[in-house]
Amino acid sequence: MAKMFVVLTKGKDDINMLNVASNFAYYSVKNAGAKVSFMFLGRGVENLLKDSNGVKPVIDSVNKMKDVDIDVSYCKVSVGGMGLKEEQLIEGLRPVMGGVETAKKIDDGYSVVTF
């Protein structure tokens, strides 16, 4: 079984890339039976801001991925580096250290796919 670690680095100004990345992850599970994890990294964490005008489609995308058991996380180092606070983000996602999480996934045999 394929194992993929999908990493989104595009910010809220490129919502289309979130759609592409989340659909890629979702359909990799649904159609190919892959094991997939998904992480928001760097500017990608901007997509998770609760008070953003476009947060509804983000929540929908996250819930869709979680419905097929995709582990969805965000890099807490990126959050701090952008001057944000974790309380500003939508709930229900696992905070990780992006580099550490990526290293773990690679050690566990995941291929990294970035958007």
Secondary structure, 3 states (H helix, E strand, C coil): CCEEEEEECCCHHHHHHHHHHHHHHHHHHHHHCCEEEEEECHHHHHHHECCCCCHHHHHHHHHHHHHCCCEEEEEHHHHHHCCCCHHHECCCCEEECHHHHHHHHHHCCCEEEEC
